[in-house]
Amino acid sequence: MPKRGKRYRALLEKVDPTKIYTIDEAARLVKELATAKFDETVEVHAKLGIDPRRSDQNVRGTVTLPHGLGKQVRVLAIAKGEKIKEAEEAGADYVGGEEIIQKILDGWMDFDAVVATPDVMGAVGSKLGRILGPRGLLPNPRAGTVGFNIGEIIREIKAGRIEFRNDKTGAIHAPVGKASFPAEKLADNIRAFIRALEASKPEGAKGTFLRSVYVTSTMGPSIRINPHS
């Protein structure tokens, strides 16, 4: 295990390792522990009671955080016809069809989220799957990023909608705001994420679903929380 620096060790002393904090307590403490020179992202990490090797127990979903993420999300919309205008009016940063697919093939990647209408997904999947897939950016109906209601999808993403999915160890990691947020807004976002996570529990998962949940900032130590506080 790598040796921690003096700053981190000093922060760690402020966290009681024997205590399971309420969400409100953790929201206040995580702000105190975020002492880096930049506005640290606050994250939730949860260990789930699932078998990630079984496809029927994989967890995936979306949630719109009530107070957003505290950052501008650059949305790329791939569509055609009248849906291009709808995407532009909804606030997409970049909109296009075949020409923007070619731009990505040429190496352009200046966006944070990609949405598409179903009628272009054949081209998007076949041409961009290898590029966007490994980065988690390939539009997917299960993730809510494919649909003819493209304007609504874009507005939700701009408002702070995030996608979450378990990793190969059965854990979930998700951003829920910035350390500069008021503690009350961080707590609201954490609760919204946990509610969405619980709603996505697979039918095949038995026993305790949320085995452990932690809140942390980019450079700070983890704080274990009671997700139902």
N, C-alpha and C positions, 0 to 999 in steps of 0.2 A: 504494500500500500504506500503511495507516495507521501512524502513528508509534507505536512501542511505548514504554510507560512505563519508568521507571528500575528498578522492581522486576522487571519482566519481563526487561529486558536483563541484569540481574544473574543471574537464573536461567538465561538462555540461555547464559551463559558456562560453566555447569557441564555443558553437553551438548557432547560432541565431535561436530561435524557430519560428520566423516569416518568415524565408527565405526558399525558395526551391532552393537547390544548383544544379549546373550543375554536371554532372558525373565527370568531371576533377577536379572540386573544392572538391567534396566529396572524391575522391580518395586521394587527398593530405591531407585533414583534417582527414580522418579516420586513416591515418598513425600517425599523430600527437597525436591522442587520444588513440592510442594503447600503453599504458605505463606499461603494466604488465611485469613480469620478464620472460615470455615465448613469443614465436612468435605467436601472436594471429591470429586466423582465421578471415578473412573478409567475411561477409555474406550479402546477399541481402534478404530483406523481403518485399513482395508485397501483398497488399490487392486487390483481384480481384473482378470484377463485375460479379460474377456467383452465382448461387444457388447450393451450394454443396450437397443439398439433392436430386438433380436431376442427375441421372447417365450420361445423355447426356450433362451435363455442367461441368463434372469433367475434370480437366486439368492434363495431364501427358505427359512427354516427356524427351528427352535427349539432351545434348549439349556438344560438345568438346570445352573446354575453350582454347583459343589460347596459353596461357602461363601456362596451367596446374593448379594444386592446391597447389603445393609446398610441397607435401608429397608423399611418396611411398605408392601406393595402392597394397595391397596383394590380388592377384586374384587367386581364386580357379576355375579350369575348370573340369567339370564332362563330360566325353565323353567315347567313346570306339573305338577300331579299330585304323585306321590310323589317326583319329582326335586327339588321345592322343599325337602323335608325333607333329602334327600341333600346338597344344596348347603349348607344351613344347618349340617349336622353336619360338613361338610368345612372349614368356616371362612370361607365367603363373607361379606363385610361387608354386602352388600345382596342380597336375593333377592326375586324377584317375577315377575309375568307381564304381562298387559295394563296393570295399574295402574302398573307401573314404567316401561313404555314411554311411557305418557302423561306421567309425571313428567319424563322426559327431553325429550319434546316441549315441555313447559312451561319448559324451560331448566335443569333440574338436571343437573350434570356432576361431582359429587363422588366420582369413582372413577378408578382408574388402568388397569383391565383389565376386559374384558367377555367372559363365556363364555355359551354357550347350548346348549340341546338342539336336535336337528334339527327337532323338531315345532313349534318356535316361530320358526324362522328365516324363514318366509314373512312373518310380521308384522314381525319385526326388520328384515329387509332392505328391505321396502317402506316402512316408516314411519321407520326410523332410519338408513337408508343414507346419506342426505345429511348427517346430523349426525355420525355416528360414523366414516364412511368417510374423510373428509379428515383426521381426527385419528388415523387408524390404530387405531381401537378397534372396528371392526365385526368381530364374530366370523366366523371363516373356517376351514373344515376343514383347509386347507393349513397354517394357522398353529397348528393343534391347539387351537383355542378353541371348536370345535363338536363335540359328541358326547354320547351317552347316558351315558357314563362321566364325568359332570360332576363328581362328587366327586373322582375321580383328577386331573382337569384342574385343579381349584381347588387341591388340595394341591401339585401341581407348581409352579403359579404362585407360591403362597405360599412355597415352598421356594427360589425364585430362578430360575425358568424365564424366559428372555427370548426374544423373537422378533427375528429379523434379516432384512433384505431390502436388496438393492442400490438405490442411488439412480439417477437418470438419467445420472450420469457413470460408472457402473460401480464405485462405491465402497460400502463397508459401514461403518457406524458403530454401535458397541454399547457400553453400559456394562458394566463387569466388576467393580464393587465400589466401595469408598470408600477414600480416602487413609488413613483410620484403621486399615484392615485391616493385619495383619502382612504383611510382604513375601511370605512363603511362601504365604499364602492368596491374595494377588493373583496370584502366579505360577500357582497351581493353576487359578484362574478363567480366566486368559488362555489357558492351554493347553487347557482344556476348550472354550472358545469357538473357538479355532483348529481343533481337531479337528472340531468340528461344522461349521465353515465349509468345511473341505476335503471333508468327507463330502457336502456339498451341491453340489459342482462339477457343472455341467451337462455332459451327454455331448457337446454341441456345442462346448464351450469347448476351444480348442486352445492348446498352448504352456503357458507358466508361468501358473498360476492365481493364486497370491498374488504379485503383482508387487512390492508394498511393503506393509509393516505397521508401524504406529506405535502407541505407547502415550502417552497424555497425561492430564493432570488438567484439571479445569474451567478453571482459570486459569493453568496452566503450559505450558511449551513441549513440543513433541513429541519423542519418543525413538524412533528407528528400531530395529526389532528383527529378529532372525533367527527366524522363526516355528517353525523346526524345532530350535531350541536346547534 
